[in-house]
Amino acid sequence: MTAFVTGGSGFVGGAVIRALVAEGEPVRALARSSVATAAVRELGAEPVAGDLADRSALADAMGGCDVVFHVAGVNQMCPRDPAELDATNIAGAVTAVHAAADAKIGRLVLTSSSAAIGERSGTLGNEDSVHRGHFLSRYERSKYLGELEARAAGRERGIEVVTVNPSSVQGPGRTTGSARLLLYAARARTAILLDTSFSIVDVDDCAAGHLLAARKGIADRRYLLSGATLTMRWAAALLCRHTGRPRRVVWIPRSLVRAVAPLAGLVARVREDPAVCPATIRALLHGHRYDGSRATRELGLAYRSIEDTLERVLTWYQARGMLANPAA
């Protein structure tokens, strides 16, 4: 199949291109800048100029392809301009579906997020979880609505939209988003952490899930991609065994975390893309646990162990001098 990929210069999109190229599939990728053009070309894809806001140009770029992987999106919990989230994650997803239909492409794999599941606190989220009825962040809202409206556009245009919902994607090369927390703990002598739960998926497993969804996924259906769920206590102990850091952990009471949320809001107003804001605090207090077994049962996706993912990530960090020397 000739594949068209949006967001190919990003972390997940780049992994999808690598997986397609490794299987000998021709790949065309949207490139909105010279930097993106160079990145997708280096991955082995043919860069095509275009923009998610230009439906006609996007349809022309997709012409002759068999499947679209719409991976492009804004992944920010603390954006200075929330309107950018909606423009990319909602309107951009709908435009991609219409452009694919205009180009006579029958199937589109939509990269949503596990955040769109909206499971209630303390429950194990799956594809059929009833949404809690409110959003923890503007990012979560944008992914939920983008998925909803893209699937509706697919039904309207007669194109098969298969949705994948990755949990926190980790792997070599990621240093932003939730990877900041991993780097912080792996560098700290004393780490100040909140005991919570979170689910992750290896970036290569995430890419494999995309390809399997394109080939075997059922239209108008979700597939959570999530390989492991950890508590922060387990994660800190695992890191210490691998790196010697953190040597000590101070566990923050939840009441204190709630109390500092307004201060985090003030910081978020003046700092570009801060690591912590009220939205990240709400997400951490909520915690997330996801069941990724449907992708295994229906698509045949096999997840690697959390130890394997962590070792690959830490090796990548170490090779670039990003980790502290535990003996220092």
N, C-alpha and C positions, 0 to 999 in steps of 0.2 A: 504494500500500500504506500502511496505517496502521501506523506503527512505534512500538514501545515501546523506550525507551532507559534503561538503568541507567548510573549514573556520568556523567550528562549535564552536571553542573556542573564536571566535571574537564576537563583539557586536551584529551585525545583525545575524550572523550564530547561535549564542547561542539562540537568540529569535526564530529563525526558529525551532531549536530543541525543545525548550520549547513548542511551539505551536503544533508540531507534537506529542510529548509525551502526551500533555494534551488531544489530540483527540484519544489516544490509538494506535497510529501508531508505529510500530517497526522502530527504527532509528539506522543506522550505520553511524559513522562519522570518517572522515580522521583525524588522529592525527600524527603530525610530531615531537612531542617532549613529554617528560614526563609531562610537564606542561599542554600541550594540552590534553593529555590522561586523566589526572585527571579532567580537566575542563569539557570535554564532558561526562565523566562517571558520574560526579556529576549532570549533566543536565538530565541524564536518557538514554543516547545513548550508544551504544556499540562502543568503540574506535577501530579503525583499523589502523595499522601502514602503512605509505605510503608517497609518495611525488608527487607533481604535475608534477615534471620533469620526472617521471618514468611512462610512459604510460602503460607498461605491468603490473607493480605492482598495478597501479591504477585500471586497468580493473579487476584484480583478486579481489581487495578489494570490487569492485562494484558488483561482481557476485551474482546473486540471488535477487538483488533489482529491484524494479519496476519503480522508478523515481530517478533522481539525482537533487539535489539542489546545483548548483555550486556558492557558496557564497564567496569563498576565493578570496582575492584581496589585493593589497596594496593601502591604502587610505592616500596618503600624497601629499600635494600641494607643499611642499618645500623639496624634497628628496635630500640627498647628492649624491646618486647614481641613476640617472634616469633609468639606464639600468635595475634595479630591478623592476621598474614599468612595463616595456615592457615584461620582463621575466615572471612575474606573471599575469598581467592583459591582455596581448595579447596571448603569447605562452601558458600560463597555461590554459586559457579559451579554446583554440583550443584543447589542449591535453585532457582536461576533456570531450569534445564532442567525440573525437575519442575513448577514453577509454570506455565511456558509450556505444558507438556503438559496440565496441569489446565485451563488456559484454552482448550484446543483450538487452539493455535497450532502450525502445522506446521513452522516453521523458526526456528532461533536462530543468530545469528552470535556466536561466542564470541571475545572479545579475549583472546588469550593473550600470549605474548612470544617473541621470538627466543631468549631465554635458555633456553626450554624445549627447544630443539633439542638442546642438549648435545653439540655437535660437539667432536671432539678438537682439541687445540692444533695450530695450523699448517694446519688443513684449511679448505676452503670449505664452510660449513654450508648444507644445503638441507633441504627438507621430509622427505627420506628418510634423512638422516644417522643413523648408528647412535650412540646415546647413549654417552658416554664411561664411564658407569657410576658416576659420582660427581658431586656438586653443588658449584659454586663458592660458593653462597650459599644462605641459607634462602629468599630471594626466588625464586631459580631453582627450588628444590625445590617451592615452593608453586605456581608457575605450571605446572610439569611435571605435578604430581599433579592440579591443578585441571582441566587440559585432559584428562588421561587419564580422570578420573572423570566429567567432564561428558559426554564422548563416550560412555562406557559407559552413563550414565543416558539419553542420547538413544536409544541402540539399544534399551534396555530399554523405554522409553516410546513408541517409534515416532515420534520427532520428529527432523527433520534438523538436525544440529549441524554447522555449517561453522566452521572455526577460522581466524582470522587471527593471524599471529605478527609483529607489527611489531618492527623493530630500534629503535635509539634514535630516538625521535620528537622532531624539532626544528622550531621555527617561532616566529613572533611570539607572545609571551605566556608562553613557558616560561622560568622562572628557577630551577627546582629540579632535583634529580636531576643527570643528566649535563650539563645546561645550566650548572651551576655552574662546570664546568671551562672551558667556552667563555667565560664571563664573566671568569673569572680570567685566562685568557690574553689576552683582548682588553683588559684593563685594565693588565696588568703591563708595566713597563719591562723587567724581567728575569724571565722565567718559568722555573720549575723543573718540568720535565716528564719523563715516561717515554715512550720511543719504543715505541709499540704500534700496533695497528690496531683500527679500530672501524667499524661500519656504521650509517648513519642513513637515516631516511625523513622527508620533509617532512610536516608534520601534515595538510596538505590532501590530499596523495597518500594518506596513511594513511586519512583519512576516505573518500576515493573508493574505496579498496580495500575498505572495509567495505560500502559500498553495492553494489559489483560482486559481492562475495561473497554478499550476500543474494539477488541476482538470478540469478547464473550459477554460483555455487560448488557443488561436488559435496559431498554429505553425507558426514560422517566423514572429511573431507580437510583438510589444512593448506594455508595460503597464506602464505608469508613475504612481508612487505611491507618491502622494503629497496631504496633507490634508489641508494646510493653507498657505497663502502668507501674509507676514508682511512687513511693512516698519520698519526701525530701530527706528524711532521716536515712533511708536506705541509699538514696543517691549520694549523700554526703559520705557515708561509710564506704561506698563503692569507689568514690573518687579518692578517698584517703588511702585505700589499699593500692590504687594504681599510681598515685602521684605523691603521697605523703602529705597532701593538703586537702582540706583544712585540718590542721592539727587539733583545733578546738572549735566547737560550734556553740554559739549563744542563740538559744531558741526564743524568738520574740513572742510574747503573749498576743493573742488575737485582739484583745481589747486595746493594746497599745498600737497595733497596726491600724485599727479603725480610727484611733485618735489622731494619727499623723496624716490621714488621708487628705484633709483640707490643705495641709502644708505642701503635700505632693502636688496638689492642684495649682498652687501658686507657682511652684517651680516649673511646672509644665507650661505655664503661660509665657515664661520668659526664656526658656531653654529649648533649643531645636531638638526634637526627637529625644526627649529624656527617657532614661531606662525605667523610671517609675512615675506613675500618675494615678489618679483615682481609678481609672479603668483597669490598670494592671493590678492594683490592690484588690479591687472587687474580684477579679479573676483568680488571684492567688487565694483569697479567703474562701471562694467558692470551691476551688479544686476541680479537677477533671479526671474522670476514669472512663475510658472508651473500650468498646468491644469491637475488634476488627475482624471477627471470625467469618462474617459473611463473604468478605473478599477471598478468604481461604476456601470456603465451601463452594462458592459459585464461580469464582474466577480461577482458583488454583494458586493463589498467591501464598508463598512461603516466606515467613518473616525470619530474619536472622536474630541472634540473641542480643540482648542489651549490652552484654560484655564485649561482643564483637564490635558493635557500633561505637561504644565508648573508647575502645582501644584504638580504632581507626581515627577517631576525632582527636584524641590526646596525642597520638603520633604526629598528626598533621600540625597541631599547635606547637608541639615540641620542636619539630623541624624548622619552624619559623621563629623560634625564640620567644614564644608567647606565654610560656609557663615559667613560674619561678623555680629556682633550684631548692628542693626541700631541705637540703643539707646546709643551706646558707644561714 
